[in-house]
Amino acid sequence: KAEQAALSALTERVAALEVLPQLATGTYTGNGAASRFISLGFTPKALLVFTSEGYPASPYVNYYFGGMAFPELPVEVFDRVGDKVQVLEITEDGFRVFYDYDLDLYSNQKDTKYYYMAWK
């Protein structure tokens, strides 16, 4: 009976841990493509992307490198004519990053290293 109680308690603890948010971290290096999918093998509940220097944007020149995204709330900015453009979005099994020099979208700037944290 003691073994069965211990096994039952362990099973309950494992079940409780499985519902806690899990954090996956990683890096990617931009390739300069206008749009690029980064595969994670799961769809994040939240995503945070920064450059290797530790920032998501450069406020002095309006360059956008990343930020905090949620499944229904991508990181978006307004372009020069007032249209929304995406910097970063969560997609099924990963996320999408963008590069457009004219729009100051730099989440996929060529040869730039990025760090991400994705919550499962």
Secondary structure, DSSP 8 states (H G I E B T S, - for coil): -HHHHHHHHHHHHHHHHHTS--EEEEEEE----SEEEEE-SS--SEEEEEETTS-SEETTTTEE--EEEBTTB-EEEE-TTS-EEEEEEEETTEEEEEEEGGGTEETT-TT-EEEEEEE-
